[in-house]
Amino acid sequence: MATNQSEFAEIYQYAKKNVNPDLIYGSLIYNSNVLTTIPPNETLSILHHIVSHGNLDLFSSVIAIPNLRFILLTKSAGKPSKDILEISHENIKKSQQHKMIYKRIKELNELDKFVEYAKHNQTDQCKQMLIQTDIDLANMKPPYRKYYLIHHLAYANNRREFDELRNLGTCHFNMLLLTSDNKTAAEVAFENHHKDFGNYLESLSPEMKKIREKHQAIQQSLIIAQQEEEKYVEQQLQSIQLPNNMLSCFTCPLTKELFIDPVVCADGFTYERAAIQQWLNGGQTRSPMTNMELSNTNLVPNLVLKSALDELREKEHQVSYL
């Protein structure tokens, strides 16, 4: 855990030398705030080093850490200062991995700009970007962003712009997209007291209403019955006073349950193996968290999270035994 200066210094050196990626990732799970921190007498952050080395797998996993708060194009401290897009472009010819990470960052930069416009209700800029590109920006988002365009519109109660965008030839809303915390656009509208817009969205998509009702049923069942072991683990995670919500890190974004067999997908997110395998077996080729096309369907065990959870569960058994 990078929770003090000495531990941060150690993790920083790992990133600088491009070694021990699991330790870097594990540390950032507990304290992602240090991702863009530049130490004294250095010019680059951990993020800059990851990109400079072309470590695409680590980059994808790091930017998918739940509740991550960072600026994508954070500048280095050198002169001239450079952001990760510029650094990745400088190194594009070093290897195929460097080329791929540059392409990934360039895509993220465009998405980030689009979603930022949406967040601030700057729909004219969104329209302009949608007209100028053949990329399905309306139905995509960076891993570290909470909302897609439709959720921002629901949050702002902006039905007029929603209807205008629907009539735009290059904008076709996927009404079933979920936020990073698993909510439909209608649920976002209802939560922010925009009942009419929420009902309107569900009238356009009855399936959206079914999803909300399913979420309500699941939430009720969780309140009524929880396994004692999982309650103990959750209590332990919630007791850790750290910048990140640790419970989110150890919970599958699809099942909303604690991991048993966590695996990392090509989008950098960690899922319960059975849940993401079911998603892929259904013919899905896009990330369930960003709706971006998956580069492959390989699933790699997340040994960092599994080890941490196994340790907590073992402690629970020891407590129960005593």
C-alpha positions in Angstrom: 0.0 0.0 0.0 1.5 3.3 -1.0 0.3 5.1 2.1 3.5 6.8 3.2 6.5 8.5 1.6 8.9 5.5 1.8 6.3 3.2 0.3 5.5 5.7 -2.4 9.2 6.1 -3.2 9.5 2.3 -3.6 6.5 2.0 -5.9 7.7 5.0 -7.9 11.1 3.3 -8.5 9.3 0.2 -9.7 7.4 2.3 -12.2 10.5 4.1 -13.3 12.4 0.8 -13.9 9.3 -0.9 -15.3 9.4 -3.8 -12.9 6.9 -5.4 -10.5 3.7 -4.3 -12.2 1.5 -6.3 -9.8 3.0 -4.4 -6.8 2.4 -1.1 -8.6 -1.2 -2.0 -9.4 -1.8 -3.3 -5.9 -0.5 -0.2 -4.3 -2.5 2.1 -6.5 -5.7 0.2 -5.6 -5.2 1.4 -2.0 -4.1 4.9 -3.0 -4.6 6.0 -6.6 -4.0 9.6 -5.7 -0.3 9.0 -6.1 -0.7 8.0 -9.8 0.1 11.5 -11.1 2.2 12.7 -8.1 5.7 13.9 -9.2 8.3 13.5 -6.5 10.9 16.2 -5.7 13.8 16.1 -8.1 11.8 14.1 -10.7 10.1 15.2 -13.8 7.6 12.3 -14.4 4.8 10.7 -12.4 4.1 7.0 -12.1 1.5 7.4 -14.9 4.1 9.1 -17.2 6.6 6.2 -16.6 3.9 3.5 -17.3 3.2 5.2 -20.6 6.8 5.9 -21.4 7.6 2.1 -21.1 4.6 1.2 -23.2 3.1 -0.9 -20.5 -0.4 -1.2 -22.0 -1.7 -3.9 -19.7 -0.8 -2.0 -16.5 -2.1 1.3 -18.0 -5.4 -0.3 -18.8 -5.8 -1.9 -15.4 -4.8 1.3 -13.6 -7.2 3.6 -15.3 -10.0 1.1 -14.6 -9.5 1.3 -10.8 -12.8 2.2 -9.2 -13.3 5.8 -8.1 -10.1 6.9 -9.8 -9.8 10.7 -9.9 -7.1 12.0 -12.2 -6.5 14.3 -15.1 -5.7 12.3 -18.2 -3.3 14.8 -19.7 -1.4 15.6 -16.6 1.8 17.5 -17.5 5.3 16.4 -16.6 7.5 18.7 -14.6 10.3 18.9 -17.2 10.9 21.7 -19.7 9.1 21.5 -22.0 6.4 19.8 -20.0 4.6 17.0 -21.7 1.4 15.0 -21.2 1.0 11.3 -21.7 -0.3 11.8 -25.3 2.8 13.6 -26.2 5.0 11.1 -24.4 3.3 8.1 -26.1 3.7 9.7 -29.5 7.4 10.3 -28.9 7.8 6.6 -28.2 5.5 5.3 -30.8 8.2 3.6 -32.9 9.8 1.7 -30.1 7.5 -1.3 -30.1 4.0 -2.5 -31.0 3.0 -2.0 -27.4 4.1 1.7 -27.6 2.0 2.1 -30.8 -1.0 0.5 -29.1 -0.8 2.6 -26.0 -0.6 5.8 -28.1 -3.7 4.8 -30.0 -5.5 4.0 -26.7 -4.6 7.4 -25.2 -5.6 9.3 -28.3 -9.0 7.6 -28.2 -9.3 8.3 -24.5 -8.5 11.9 -25.1 -11.3 12.4 -27.6 -13.7 10.5 -25.3 -12.6 12.5 -22.3 -13.2 15.8 -24.1 -16.7 14.7 -25.3 -17.8 13.5 -21.9 -16.4 16.6 -20.2 -18.6 18.7 -22.6 -21.6 16.5 -21.7 -20.8 16.9 -18.0 -21.0 20.7 -18.2 -24.1 20.6 -20.4 -22.2 21.9 -23.4 -24.4 20.0 -25.9 -23.5 22.2 -28.9 -19.9 21.0 -28.6 -21.1 17.4 -28.2 -23.2 17.8 -31.4 -20.2 19.2 -33.3 -18.0 16.2 -32.2 -20.7 13.7 -33.2 -21.0 15.3 -36.6 -17.3 15.3 -37.3 -16.5 11.7 -36.4 -17.8 8.3 -37.3 -16.9 7.0 -33.8 -20.0 6.2 -31.6 -19.1 8.8 -29.0 -22.6 9.0 -27.6 -22.4 5.4 -26.3 -18.8 5.3 -25.1 -16.9 6.7 -22.1 -13.4 6.4 -20.6 -13.1 3.7 -17.8 -12.6 6.3 -15.1 -15.7 8.3 -16.0 -19.0 7.6 -14.3 -21.5 8.7 -16.9 -22.2 8.3 -20.6 -23.8 11.2 -22.5 -27.3 10.0 -21.8 -26.7 9.9 -18.1 -25.4 13.5 -18.1 -28.5 14.6 -19.9 -30.7 12.8 -17.4 -28.8 14.3 -14.5 -29.3 17.8 -15.9 -33.0 17.1 -16.8 -32.2 18.2 -20.4 -35.0 16.5 -22.3 -35.0 19.1 -25.1 -31.3 18.4 -26.0 -31.9 14.7 -25.6 -34.6 14.8 -28.3 -32.5 17.0 -30.5 -29.6 14.6 -30.3 -31.9 11.6 -31.0 -32.9 13.3 -34.3 -29.3 13.9 -35.2 -28.3 11.4 -37.8 -25.0 10.5 -36.2 -26.4 10.0 -32.7 -28.2 6.7 -31.8 -28.5 6.3 -28.1 -28.1 2.9 -26.5 -30.8 3.3 -23.9 -29.6 0.4 -21.8 -26.1 1.7 -20.9 -25.4 1.7 -17.2 -23.2 4.1 -15.1 -20.1 2.9 -13.4 -22.3 2.2 -10.4 -24.8 0.2 -12.4 -27.6 2.7 -13.0 -29.8 3.4 -16.0 -30.3 7.0 -17.3 -33.9 6.8 -15.9 -32.5 5.9 -12.5 -30.2 8.9 -12.6 -33.1 11.1 -13.5 -35.3 9.8 -10.7 -32.5 10.1 -8.1 -32.2 13.8 -9.1 -35.9 14.4 -8.8 -36.5 14.6 -12.6 -39.5 12.3 -12.5 -41.0 13.4 -15.8 -37.8 12.8 -17.7 -37.3 9.5 -16.0 -40.7 8.3 -17.0 -40.2 9.6 -20.5 -37.0 7.6 -20.9 -38.7 4.4 -19.7 -41.6 5.0 -22.1 -39.0 5.0 -24.9 -37.4 1.9 -23.6 -39.6 -0.5 -21.5 -36.5 -2.6 -21.0 -34.9 0.3 -19.1 -37.8 0.1 -16.6 -37.3 -3.7 -16.2 -33.7 -3.1 -15.4 -34.6 -0.5 -12.7 -37.2 -2.9 -11.2 -34.6 -5.7 -11.2 -32.1 -3.4 -9.4 -34.8 -2.6 -6.8 -35.4 -6.3 -6.2 -31.7 -7.1 -5.9 -31.2 -4.2 -3.5 -34.1 -5.4 -1.4 -32.8 -9.0 -1.3 -29.4 -7.7 -0.2 -30.9 -5.9 2.7 -32.9 -8.9 3.8 -30.2 -11.6 3.6 -26.4 -11.3 3.5 -23.9 -14.0 4.2 -22.0 -13.5 7.5 -18.6 -14.0 5.9 -19.2 -11.4 3.2 -20.5 -9.0 5.9 -17.3 -9.4 7.8 -15.1 -8.8 4.7 -17.2 -5.8 3.8 -16.8 -4.4 7.3 -13.1 -4.9 7.1 -12.9 -3.1 3.8 -15.1 -0.2 4.9 -13.0 0.2 8.0 -9.9 1.1 5.9 -9.7 4.9 5.9 -8.2 5.4 2.5 -9.0 7.7 -0.5 -10.5 4.9 -2.5 -13.7 3.1 -1.7 -12.1 -0.3 -1.2 -15.4 -2.2 -1.3 -15.8 -1.0 -5.0 -12.3 -2.4 -5.8 -13.2 -5.8 -4.4 -16.7 -6.0 -5.9 -17.5 -7.2 -9.4 -19.1 -4.4 -11.5 -21.5 -6.9 -13.1 -22.7 -9.0 -10.1 -22.2 -6.3 -7.5 -20.9 -9.1 -5.2 -17.4 -9.6 -3.7 -15.0 -11.5 -6.0 -14.4 -15.2 -5.7 -12.5 -15.7 -9.0 -11.5 -12.2 -10.2 -10.2 -11.9 -13.8 -8.9 -8.9 -15.8 -10.5 -8.4 -19.2 -8.9 -6.5 -22.1 -10.7 -3.3 -21.1 -8.6 -3.3 -17.9 -11.6 -3.9 -15.6 -11.7 -6.8 -13.2 -14.8 -9.0 -13.2 -16.0 -12.2 -11.6 -15.0 -14.9 -14.1 -18.4 -16.5 -14.5 -20.1 -13.1 -15.1 -17.8 -11.8 -17.8 -17.6 -15.2 -19.4 -21.4 -15.2 -19.7 -21.2 -11.7 -21.2 -18.7 -12.8 -23.8 -20.5 -16.1 -24.5 -23.6 -14.0 -25.4 -21.7 -12.7 -28.4 -20.7 -9.3 -26.8 -17.5 -7.8 -28.3 -17.6 -4.5 -26.3 -16.7 -3.7 -22.7 -19.7 -3.8 -20.4 -18.1 -0.8 -18.5 -17.1 1.6 -21.4 -18.9 0.1 -24.4 -15.6 0.4 -26.3 -14.5 -2.5 -28.6 -12.5 -5.2 -26.8 -9.1 -5.9 -28.4 -9.4 -9.5 -27.4 -11.4 -11.8 -25.1 -8.6 -13.1 -23.0 -9.2 -13.3 -19.2 -6.2 -13.0 -16.9 -6.6 -13.9 -13.2 -6.2 -10.9 -10.9 -4.0 -12.5 -8.3 -3.5 -9.2 -6.5 -7.2 -8.8 -5.6 -7.7 -12.6 -5.0 -4.8 -12.7 -2.6 -6.1 -9.7 -0.6 -9.6 -11.2 -0.4 -8.4 -14.6 0.5 -6.4 -13.0 3.4 -9.5 -11.2 4.7 -11.6 -14.4 4.5 -8.9 -16.3 6.3 -9.0 -13.8 9.1 -12.7 -14.1 9.4 -12.4 -17.9 9.8 -9.8 -17.4 12.5 -12.1 -15.0 14.4 -15.0 -17.4 14.0 -12.8 -20.3 15.3 -11.8 -18.3 18.4 
